[in-house]
């Protein structure tokens, strides 16, 4: 059985570690890698923190989970560790999520329990979708984007690369949110959002 490590011994990595058996993954989970010096060499969530993230460059033929929600950090980590061509990035979908037929989910993506993704949608690589998100039909969620609990996207919503969508945020249909944009919790997005901006409120406005 191939061994698996989790990069990031925080909340997302902890969720995977604590609920690992529930996800039914065909790997042997051996521990975390994390750059926090206060965690290295200690046990977190019942697993050892084996060393810093850079150690993955010397490891061979492992499965790796990026257990981090912050989009730009995820993107930076993958840019750094992708030099190790022996690594595998499993897609992790909770058995308690619903993913419609005619939906694509990319590698390294994590989908928590309670999420629903309707037909025609595409979920990119290294997306984190926290509990109870509802994704309408024909949505496009780009690589490295992250969704806090309870996000609701209307049909045909497009989420840009490394966008960060806060707790309970929602969109109406046919909305586009640009790359690296941040949408605050409980915001209602009724107009397109440009790249690299932050919006909050009902309706959502740039700040």
C-alpha positions as CSV (number, residue, x, y, z in Angstrom):
1,X,0.0,0.0,0.0
2,X,1.4,3.4,-1.0
3,X,2.1,5.8,1.8
4,X,0.4,9.2,2.1
5,X,1.5,12.4,3.8
6,X,-0.6,15.5,4.5
7,X,1.1,18.9,3.9
8,X,-0.3,21.3,6.5
9,X,-1.0,20.3,10.1
10,X,-3.8,22.9,10.5
11,X,-7.6,22.8,10.2
12,X,-7.9,21.2,6.8
13,X,-5.1,18.7,7.3
14,X,-6.6,17.9,10.7
15,X,-10.0,17.2,9.2
16,X,-8.4,14.7,6.8
17,X,-6.3,13.1,9.6
18,X,-9.2,12.8,12.1
19,X,-11.7,11.5,9.5
20,X,-9.2,9.6,7.3
21,X,-11.0,6.2,7.5
22,X,-14.3,7.8,6.6
23,X,-12.9,8.9,3.2
24,X,-11.9,5.3,2.4
25,X,-8.6,6.2,0.8
26,X,-6.4,3.3,-0.3
27,X,-3.2,4.6,1.3
28,X,-1.2,4.3,4.5
29,X,-1.3,7.7,6.2
30,X,2.1,8.3,7.9
31,X,2.0,11.9,9.0
32,X,2.3,15.6,8.2
33,X,4.8,18.0,6.8
34,X,4.5,21.5,8.1
35,X,6.8,24.6,8.2
36,X,5.8,25.6,11.7
37,X,8.9,24.9,13.9
38,X,6.6,24.5,16.9
39,X,5.0,21.5,15.3
40,X,7.9,19.7,13.7
41,X,8.9,16.6,15.7
42,X,5.6,16.6,17.6
43,X,2.3,14.7,17.3
44,X,-0.7,16.6,15.9
45,X,-4.1,15.1,15.4
46,X,-2.6,11.7,16.4
47,X,0.1,11.8,13.7
48,X,3.7,12.9,13.7
49,X,4.9,16.1,12.0
50,X,7.8,14.6,10.1
51,X,9.5,17.7,9.0
52,X,9.2,20.9,6.9
53,X,7.4,20.9,3.5
54,X,10.7,20.9,1.6
55,X,11.4,17.4,2.8
56,X,8.8,16.2,0.2
57,X,11.4,16.9,-2.5
58,X,13.5,14.0,-1.2
59,X,10.6,11.5,-0.8
60,X,9.7,9.1,-3.5
61,X,6.5,7.6,-4.8
62,X,4.2,9.1,-2.1
63,X,0.6,10.2,-2.2
64,X,0.3,13.8,-1.0
65,X,-2.7,15.8,0.3
66,X,-2.4,19.6,0.4
67,X,-4.3,20.1,3.6
68,X,-4.4,23.9,3.4
69,X,-7.3,26.2,2.5
70,X,-5.4,29.4,1.6
71,X,-5.4,29.6,-2.2
72,X,-2.1,31.4,-2.7
73,X,-0.3,29.2,-0.2
74,X,-1.6,26.1,-2.0
75,X,-0.5,27.4,-5.3
76,X,3.0,28.3,-4.0
77,X,3.5,24.8,-2.5
78,X,2.5,23.0,-5.7
79,X,4.9,25.2,-7.7
80,X,7.7,24.3,-5.4
81,X,7.1,20.6,-4.9
82,X,6.1,19.8,-8.5
83,X,9.8,19.2,-9.3
84,X,9.3,15.8,-7.6
85,X,7.7,13.9,-10.5
86,X,7.1,10.8,-8.4
87,X,4.3,12.3,-6.3
88,X,0.6,11.5,-6.6
89,X,-2.2,13.9,-5.6
90,X,-5.4,11.9,-4.9
91,X,-8.8,13.5,-5.2
92,X,-10.6,13.3,-1.9
93,X,-14.4,13.3,-2.0
94,X,-16.5,12.5,1.1
95,X,-18.9,9.6,0.7
96,X,-21.4,12.0,2.3
97,X,-21.1,14.5,-0.6
98,X,-23.2,14.4,-3.7
99,X,-21.5,14.8,-7.0
100,X,-23.8,14.6,-10.1
101,X,-23.0,12.6,-13.2
102,X,-21.5,14.8,-16.0
103,X,-19.3,16.6,-13.4
104,X,-15.5,16.6,-13.4
105,X,-13.3,17.0,-10.3
106,X,-9.6,17.6,-10.6
107,X,-6.6,16.1,-8.9
108,X,-5.7,17.1,-5.3
109,X,-9.2,18.5,-4.7
110,X,-10.8,18.0,-1.3
111,X,-14.6,17.9,-1.0
112,X,-16.1,17.8,2.5
113,X,-19.3,16.1,3.7
114,X,-22.6,17.7,2.9
115,X,-21.4,19.3,-0.4
116,X,-23.6,19.1,-3.5
117,X,-22.3,19.6,-7.0
118,X,-24.8,19.7,-9.9
119,X,-24.3,18.4,-13.5
120,X,-22.1,20.1,-16.0
121,X,-19.8,21.6,-13.4
122,X,-16.0,21.4,-13.5
123,X,-14.0,21.5,-10.3
124,X,-10.3,22.2,-10.9
125,X,-7.2,21.0,-9.3
126,X,-6.3,21.5,-5.6
127,X,-9.7,23.1,-4.8
128,X,-10.9,22.9,-1.1
129,X,-14.6,22.8,-0.7
130,X,-15.6,22.9,3.0
131,X,-18.8,21.5,4.5
132,X,-22.3,22.0,3.0
133,X,-21.4,24.0,-0.1
134,X,-24.0,23.9,-2.9
135,X,-22.7,24.3,-6.5
136,X,-25.2,24.8,-9.2
137,X,-25.2,23.3,-12.7
138,X,-22.5,24.2,-15.2
139,X,-20.3,26.0,-12.7
140,X,-16.5,26.3,-13.3
141,X,-14.3,26.3,-10.3
142,X,-10.7,27.1,-11.2
143,X,-7.5,25.6,-9.7
144,X,-6.5,26.4,-6.1
145,X,-9.8,28.1,-5.3
146,X,-11.2,27.6,-1.8
147,X,-14.8,27.6,-0.5
148,X,-15.6,28.0,3.2
149,X,-18.6,26.2,4.7
150,X,-22.1,26.9,3.3
151,X,-21.1,28.6,0.0
152,X,-24.0,28.6,-2.6
153,X,-23.2,29.2,-6.3
154,X,-25.9,29.8,-8.8
155,X,-25.8,28.0,-12.1
156,X,-23.1,29.0,-14.7
157,X,-21.0,30.7,-12.0
158,X,-17.3,31.0,-12.9
159,X,-14.7,31.1,-10.0
160,X,-11.2,32.3,-11.0
161,X,-7.9,30.7,-10.1
162,X,-7.0,30.9,-6.4
163,X,-10.2,32.8,-5.5
164,X,-11.2,32.6,-1.8
165,X,-14.9,32.4,-1.1
166,X,-16.0,33.1,2.5
167,X,-18.5,31.4,4.8
168,X,-22.1,31.4,3.5
169,X,-21.3,33.6,0.4
170,X,-23.6,33.2,-2.6
171,X,-23.9,34.1,-6.2
172,X,-26.7,34.5,-8.6
173,X,-26.5,32.7,-12.0
174,X,-24.0,33.7,-14.6
175,X,-21.6,35.4,-12.3
176,X,-17.8,35.5,-12.9
177,X,-15.4,36.0,-10.0
178,X,-11.9,36.8,-11.1
179,X,-8.5,35.2,-10.2
180,X,-7.3,35.8,-6.7
181,X,-10.5,37.6,-5.7
182,X,-11.7,37.4,-2.1
183,X,-15.5,37.2,-1.3
184,X,-16.3,37.9,2.3
185,X,-18.6,35.7,4.4
186,X,-22.4,36.0,3.9
187,X,-21.9,38.2,0.8
188,X,-24.4,38.1,-2.0
189,X,-22.7,38.5,-5.4
190,X,-25.0,39.9,-8.1
191,X,-22.4,41.5,-10.4
192,X,-19.1,40.2,-11.8
193,X,-16.1,40.6,-9.6
194,X,-12.7,41.6,-11.1
195,X,-9.5,39.8,-10.4
196,X,-7.4,40.7,-7.3
197,X,-10.2,42.5,-5.4
198,X,-12.0,42.0,-2.1
199,X,-15.8,42.3,-1.8
200,X,-18.2,42.1,1.1
201,X,-21.8,42.7,1.8
202,X,-25.3,42.4,0.4
203,X,-25.0,43.1,-2.4
204,X,-21.3,42.5,-2.5
205,X,-19.2,45.6,-3.1
206,X,-15.5,46.1,-3.5
207,X,-13.5,47.4,-0.4
